Amino acid sequence: MTVRRLAAVVLTAAVAAGALTGCGSESWEKKCTTNADNVIECTPDQRPQAREVTGELLGGGTYDVAQDRGKVVVVNFWGSWCNPCRAEADDLEGTYQATKAKNVTFIGVNSRDDRDAAKAFERGRVTYPSIFDPNGSVALKFDVTQVSTPATLILDRQGRIAAAIRGATTIGILKPVVERIAAEATG
């Protein structure tokens, strides 16, 4: 690798790191509470507004998070190449089925993947749609530091980030958090 190319790679990594850490400002999740299950929960006055996020759906069409304002939105970041994503898929679908009647919706964000592999992964596992995000640009729109795969965000009815789970989750962890947020009074 040439010195010029190495310098370009280092510069790109530094810029990306700055973008992911909020350019040195304190990130929102540090103001919230993290429990033993690695769930970060924020009180309503601590919740940051999620940015406008749109993307192309794996099955065709587009998704805009603004269309789900008024609903609790569970956003799961996954990849077909990710073994923990395979392990949590049934729990995500189970939570989706158990909470959708409470005006809760789910959207997946498939990152760093091949479209055919992603579609094959979803088939028979989940019934909610996913955004196809091969280069990770949709994930960055959520302005979340330290995005890992898998990870899950829960947006409240006002479109604010109410909770985050870094790593794989289970129905026993995810469902109670979603139900608490869904039970909150709107306003």
N, C-alpha and C positions, 0 to 999 in steps of 0.2 A: 504494500500500500504506500502510495507516495505521501510525502509530508503534507502537501496541499490537500489531498483527499482525507487524510487523518484529521487535519485541522477542521475541515468541513464537517466531518462526522462528530467531532468533539463539540463544535459550535452548535450543531443541530441538537445534540443531546442536552446541552446546557439550556438552550431556548425551551425545549420540551419540558425539562425539569422545572424551569421557572414558571411555565404555564400551568403545570400540574400542581405546583405548590402555592399558587396565587401570588407569585412574585414577592414572596417574603412576608405577606400579610398573614395574620393568624387565620387558619382555616375554620370554617363554621363548626366542624365536628369536634374541635377542641373545646367548644363552649357547651357541648351537649354531654350526656351521660352514656358511658359504655358499660354494659353489664358483663357478667361472666360468660355469656354465650356469644360475645363479640358483636352484640347488637348496639348500635349507636342510636339513642332516641333523644329527640329534641323537644323541648316544650314549645308551644305555639309561638312564643316571643323570640325563640332562638332559631327558628326555621328560615333558611334562605329560600328565596323564590327560585324555582328551577327556570333555567333559560328556555327560550322557545326552541323546541327540539322537533325536527321533522326528519323523515327518512323513508327510503324505499323499502317496502315490505318484501319478505322472501317470496311470498305467494303472489306478488303483483300488487300494484297500487301504492299508495303512500300513507304515512301515518304522521299526524301532527298532535303532540301532547296537549295542545290547547283545546282540541276537540273533546278531550275528556275532563275538562275543568268541571268541577262539581262532583266528580267521582274520586275515590281513592285509586291511585294508579301504582301498581307494583311493577317495577322495571327490573328485569333480570338480565345481567350481562353473562353471556355464555359462548361456548364454541364447541363444535362437534369433536374436536381434538382433545377436549378437556375431560379427564376422567371424573373429577368431582362434579362436573356439570351433569354427567350421566347419572351419578348417584343421587343428585337432588331433583332430577326432572319429575319423578313421580310425586314427590312432596310438593313441588310447585303446582303441579296440576291438581293435586288434592286440595291444596289451599285455594286455588282458583275456583274449583267447583264448590267448595264449602262457603265461599264469601261473595261470589258474584251476585247473589240476590240482595246483598247489602250495598249495592251500587259501587262495587269494587271491580276494577278491570286489571288485566295483566298485559304487558308488552315485553317481549324479549328483545334483546339487542345482541345479535350474532356478530362477533368480532373476529378478525384475522382468520377468515375461513373461506372455503370454496362453497359456492351456492348449492351445488348438487349434494355435497356432504352435509351441509346444514339442513337442507330439505329432508334428506334421508334420516338425519338425527331426530328431527321433529315428528316425523311420521309415526303415529302410534304412541307418542310420548305426551305431547301437549296439544291442546285445542285452541289456545290463544295465539295471536299472530306475533311475528318477530320482524324487527327491522334488520336488513342486511347491511352490515357495517364492516366491510372487509379491511378498511384502513384505520378503523378506530376513531374516525372523526365525529360520529354521533356520540360516542361515549364522552369525548372531550366537551361536547356542548352542554353536558350536565354539570360541568365545572366541579367535578368531585376529585379531590386529591387522592392519590394512591389507589386508583381503580385497579382492581385485580379481577381475575376470572376464576371462578364465578364470583359475582357480587350482586347484591340486590338493594335497590332503593325503594322506599315507600313514600309516595307523594300524597299530601293531604288534599282535601277537596278544593283548596285554594291554589294548588299547584306548587306548594312549598315542600321541600325535602323534610319529612318528619322522622324518618329512620333510615338507617343503612346497615347492611350486613355484609361484612367483608369475609368472603369465603363461602363455602357450601352451606346450605341451610337445610332444615328439616321442617316438616309440618308442625311439629311440637314447638319449634322456635318461631317460625314465620307466622302461623295462623293467629296466635294471641296478639302479636304486634299489629297485624293488619286489622283484626277485630277491634282493638283499642282505638286505632286511628279512625276506623269507619264509624265508631260509636260517638265520636266527638261531635259536639254541636257545631254547626256551620256558623260562619259570621265573621 
